[in-house]
Amino acid sequence: MGGEMAEEKNKLVSVAAVVLTLPMKMSRLPERGTTVLGSAERPGVGEAAEVMLAAARQGIPVVNMSCLGTGPNSTQARQVLRDANIETRTVEVVGDIGMKIQMIEAGGYYASVLTTGVEVDISGRELDKVSMHPGDVVYISAGDLAHTSYRAALAQWLPSLPEQVTVAMAATPQISQIKPEYVSEVLPYVDVVTCNEYESQFLPGSVGHLTSGYVAEKLPESAWVVERIGSYGAKLIDAERQTMVPSLSIEVADTLGVGTAHTGVLLAELVKGHDRLQALERANVAGAMAAEKHGNDTCPRACEIEQRLSEVPAYR
């Protein structure tokens, strides 16, 4: 229409670290002081990049606010994000992003070693460049709270967000090494927490599995938590009740990328305006389908998820 501006679509804004990944497959994880033979897989991009790629496959706009540098790791990450139509709005900095070495044993389970680089050198001033609107979703990572610059940027930016912007925090495996007080500082601004059974025990004040009482005490009014329960699906927990939402029955190829696929689809469905139970059901299917494949970047597209929804048992 002449002279009229197109209405901006709601978007996912990721404020979490992007790193390069180097998967290595082996028959078993090495014991201390030993060496095992393995094979290196093709390098990829990981951490928040996997969440963003999963969300972008659902057909929503995605913005990356992780710093990217001038080195080869950053160059590869920038190209992968660009190919997925994910926009990076941070300025390029001198240096390179970190790397995540993933040791994957037969059966699909893994352990990782993570190095850091410029990806956490973000500032509140950079975040202020992103225009936020009601209906947008922000993704943050509890694992990144180890870094002073990341905590400072969130402390400046989160209180300034407009109402009806949803802030989602993934606990991530690194939460076991994060001081509880760092997480407590951001919880008052978090609307959705997503974690698995292991990660849930490291949330501040948790005594194991999360409860409605925990949500009522630790999170803002109307906030809710997703706790993934392996192959069974996930619990949706708010201040009043818990609802178990089941998943597909599958044969696991490996568990790489399952949590990030689940999170990316969950957030994408919220950006689309779907209710939280519907969003969680689709996220469960995405996580299960990712587990059926080998590798990190295995999240299905929206049309593929749609085809498998009929296999999910009813929940109540």
N, C-alpha and C positions, 0 to 999 in steps of 0.2 A: 504494500500500500504506500502511495506516495507520501513522503514526509514522516511516516510512522516508523518507530523503532520496534524491532521484534522483541517480544518479551523474553528476558533471559531465563533459561531453564535452570531449575535447581541443580546443585552440583555437590560433589564430594570434594572436600579440601583435605588433603593428607598432610599433616604436620608431624611426620615421623621419618626415621632414617631410612635411606636407600643405600644398600651395599651390593657389592659383587658377590656371587656365590660360586663356590668350587665344590661340587659334589664328588665324593670318593666312595666307591662301593667296595665292600670287603666281606669275607665270610663271617667275621665276628669283630667286634670292637677290640682294639689292643688292650692288654693289661699293662699296668705300670712297668716300665723297663723292657717291654717287648716290642717286636715289630711284626706286622702282618702284611701280607701281599694284598694289594687292592688295585683298582682301576679308576682313573680319573674320568669323570663325565665332562660334558661341555659346560664351560662357565656360563652363568646366567645372572640375573639380578634378583635380589631377595629383600627380606624384611618388608618394609612398606610398599616396595615395588610390586610384590606379589598381591597384596591387598588391592592396590590401584588397578593392576591388570585384570584381576577378577571382577572388580566393579565396572571397569570400562567395557568388559564383555557383555554386561547387562544393558548396555546402551545408554549410559548416563555420562554427562560431562565430569571429568576428573581433573583436579589441579594438584600438582606436586609442589610442596613447599620445603622439601628437603634440599639442602645445599648440594650442588654438584660442582666439581672442580675442573681442572685442566688436564688431569692425568688420564691414562688409558682406561682405568676402571670407570671413571666418570663419563668418558666418551662413549663407552659401550652402554652404560645405563641410560644416558641421554637419548641414544638412538633407539633403544628398546621402548622407552616411554613415548618418544615421538611417533614411532611406528604404530603405537596403540592409540594415537590421538590424545595422549595425556600431556597437558600443558604444564611446563615448569616455569614458575614466575619468580624464582629467586635469582639473584645476580650470580654470575660465575665467579668463583673464588680460586685463588692459586692453591694448588694441592690436589689431593685425590680422595675419593671415598674409600671406606674400609672394605674388608673382605670377610666373608663367612665361609669357613671350611666345614663341610658337612660330611661326617663319617657314617655311612649307611651300611648296616649289617644285613645279612640274609634274614628275611622276614619283614624287612621294611622299616625297622626302627633305627633311630639315629642319635648321634650326639654331635655337637657343633662347637667350634672355636670362632669367636668373633673379634675382629680388630676394628678400630674406629678411625675415622679420618675427618674430612671437612663436612660430612653430612649432618653433623650436629651443631655446626657453627651458625645457627639461625638466630635472628634477633626479632624483637617485638616490632621494630621499625619495618622490617621486611614483611612481617605478617600483616601489618596495617595496610599494605598495598592491595590486599585481596578484599574486594567488596563482598560483604556477606549479607545474605537476605534470609527472611523466614522460609523455612523448608530446606535450607542447605544443611549438610551434615559435615562435621569436622571429625577427622580421625587422628587420635594421638596414641602414643605407645608408652606404657609404664616402663618398659625396658630402657627407653631413652632418658628417663628421669635421672639416671646416673650422672648426666652431664650438666654442669652448672649453667652453661649457655642456654640449654634447652629449657631448664626449669625457669630461668629468668625470663625467657621469651614468652612462655605460657603464662607466667604470673602477670605479665603486662597485658597480654592479649585476651586471655579467656574472659576476664571480667568485663571487657568492652564489647563482647559479642551481643548482637541483637537478640531479643527474646524469640523463641521458636526456631532458633538454630540449635540443632541437636549435636551435642558433643559426645562422641563414643571413644572409650578407652579400651584398648586390648591389653590384657595383663602381660602376655608374651612369656616365654620361658625365662627370660632374664629377670623377671620380677623377684625371683628367689634371692637375687643379689642386690636388690634395691632397698635402701633404708625405708622403713614403713612411713616415716614422717614425710618423705618426699612424695609418696603417693597420697597421703592424707591432705597435703596442700592443694592438690588438684581435684580431689573427690567432690568438693562442694560445687564444682562447675560441670561435673560429668553426669550426663543423662542416661547413658547406656554403658555398662561394663560387659565385656565378653572375655571369657577365660575357659580353660578346661579344668578337670577335677584337680590336677596337680597344682596348677597355678592359683586356684581359688584359695588354697590354704595360706598363701603369702600376702593376700590382701590385708590391709591394716585391720586388726581386731577380729580376723577370721579364726574360727576354731575348727576348721575342716570344711565340710560342705556348707554352702551359703544358704541362708534362710531369709524369710520375709522380714524377720526382726532385724537382721543385719542391714538389709536394704533400707528399712525405715530409719535406722539409727545413723548410718554412715553416708547415705546419699541424699540428694535433694528430693523434695516431694515430686512424685510422678516418675522418678527414675526407676530403672529396671536392670536386671542382670541376666545374661545368658551364660549358663554353665554347661559346657559340652561334656557328655557322658559317653565317650568312646563311640562304639557302633550302635548304641541304643538311641542316640539322638542328643537332645539338649533340653535342659530345664529353662523355662522363662520364670524368673522370680521377681516379683514386685513387693511392695510393702504389705500386701494383703494376702497373696496366694502364690503357690508354685504350680506350674503347668508343665508336664512332661510332653514334649513334642517329639515323636519318634522319627527315625530315619529309615533309609533303605537297608535291606539285608544284602550284603555284598561280600566278595572275596577281596581282601586287602592285598594290593601290590606293594605299595609303600605308603608311609604316613607323611612324607614330605609334602608341603603345600596344602595339607588338609585344613589346618586352622586358618591360614590366610585366605583360602578359597571361601570358607565358611563366613569369615568376617567380611570379605569384600562383597559377597552377594547379600548378606544381611544389610549392610550399609547402603548398597545400591537400591534395594527394595524400599528402604526408608526414604531415600531421596525421591523415589517415584511416588511416595505418599501412601504406600501400602501399610496396613496395620501390622503390628509387631508379630502376631502369631503367623500371619501369612508370610511375612519376611523371614521368620525363623524356619518355617517349614521348607521354604525354597533354599535357605542357607544349608539346612541339613542335607538336602538332596545334593547340593553342590559339593559339600564336603565329602559325602560318600562317593560321588562320582570321581572326585579327585583322588581318593584313596584306591580306586580301581586301576589307576595308571601309575607308571613310573615317572619320577621327576618332580620338579618344583612347580612349574607353570602349567598346571593341569586343570584349571578351573573351567567348567563347561560354559557355553553361552546360554542365554536366556531360553532360546528355543529348545536346546537339549535338556535343560532342567524341566521344562514344561512337559516333555515327552515321558519323563520318569515320575512325575508327581502322583500318578494313579497307583504307583507301587507302594506308596507310603501308607502305613496303617493309620487308622483314625486315632485322634488324640482327644483327651477330655480334661 
